[in-house]
Amino acid sequence: MIRRVGLILAALVCLVGAMPAIGVPPDGWTLEGPIRHFPGRELYGHINGGAERFHELGFKELHVRRAVRGDETALTLETYRMTSPEAALAIYLLQSGREKPVAGVAARNSGGAYQLSAVKGPVFLQVHNPAGDEAVLPAMAAWANAALAEIEADPPRELFAPLPEEDRIGGTERIFRGPVTLEPIYTFGPGDILSQEGVLFGVAADYRADPEEESFTRIVVAYPDEKAAAAAFNHLVEHLDPYLEVLESDGGRILFRDYRDRFGEVRRDGDRLESRIHLVSRP
């Protein structure tokens, strides 16, 4: 009997741990309808375009909940559970663009009256307000906070350490894990051009030493060892997009010019590939 009770309690703990972070809507708002659940590949049934980004970074499941108030104004809360805090931060940065934090939200966040995004642990969440009424923003923040309070998780690993802090433009940091999430940053070539295999995270950020100068972008991918980095470099050179005109190549570095007449280079440094792109002057 004791063993049976223990098994039941264990099962309940598992169920509670699997519950989505929906939070209690603020005063004056009522939850409407059931929670909609989109696990794995079913995400395509909710997102017409862009689901590939979530899957490449590491997606588990999405829960969607709707709340309404008396005047028929509606809010929708989406909680995306990713495979890791790093994956959640990556999709948050990709979806948010330049961050515009909303005061009072108890986690890293960005948004406005139409959409509020936040990230905590392995969860990326969004509160949508189709009407865009600024007066509803406090309610959006309150619902986001209620959901965030249900999430207990460690912060993401520090992925941006390989990128120099000096001259980095704050708010331009990005994390990618393959061709879909690399594409908004740069196109080196087709397919998995940086040999990330859906496993390795890469990071990028923009830099500018002088406010009067144009910015450039640094990109870094760390590999398991030097051998893997060398193989990744060779793959990139062999499959480099033909629109990139190769100017120099010496086995550990390649220098090229793109269609905008800007310069770029990729270097292998130990177990890393380090790139600089959008350079106005030839390095």
C-alpha positions, 0 to 999 in steps of 0.5 A: 500500500505504501509503495502504491501511494509512493508511485501515485505521488511520484506520478503527480510530481511528474504531472505538476512538473510538466504543467505549462506556465500559464499564470493567473490572469490579472484582476478583471480578466478571465481565462477562456477555453482550454489550453491549446498544446502544440508538441514537437512538429505540431508547432507548424499547426500554430506558426505559419512561418518561422517554426523552423527557427524554433526547431533548429534551436531546440523546441519541445512544446508550446502552450497557448492560453487566452484571457478576456475581459468584459469589453471583449478585449483579449490577450493571448499567452504563448509559452514555448518550452525549449530544450535548454535555457540557451535555446530559449535565450536564442529564440528570444533574441532572434524574435525580439530584435533590439530589446525594449524592456517593459518596466515591471516585468520580472525577467529579461524582456522586450516589447510594447502594447502589441506584444511582450516577450520574456525569457526565463530558463528554458521558457520563452513566452509572449503575451499578445494584445491584437488591439495594441491598446497602451492601457492594457500593457500593465495587464500584459506585464502582470500576466507575464509575471504570473507565468514567469513566477511558475518557472524554476530554472537555471540561467543559460550558460555564458555563450558570449564570452568568446566575443570581445566586449570592447566596442560591442554594440549592446543589443545586437547579440545573437545566437544561432544553431544552423543555416536557418538561424544563421541566415538573418546574420550572414550567408556563407554558403548552402546548408549547414555551412558552419558544420553545427549539425544542429548541436553547436551554438554559434554567437554573433554581435555587431561592433563599432569603434567610432560612432561615425564609422559603419559597424561590422559583425563578429561571428564565433563557433566553438567546436569540440576540438581543433580537428573538428574546427579544421574540418569545419573550416575546410567544409566552409572553404569548399562550399563557400557561396560563389557570390563571395569573391575569394581574395586570399586563402592560406589553409587557416584563413580565408579573405573574401569580398561580397556583392556589396563590395564589403570584406569578410574573413574567417579564421581558424583559431584552435577549436574555433572559427572566428569571422568578421563580416561587413568590413568597409576596408580590407583587413 
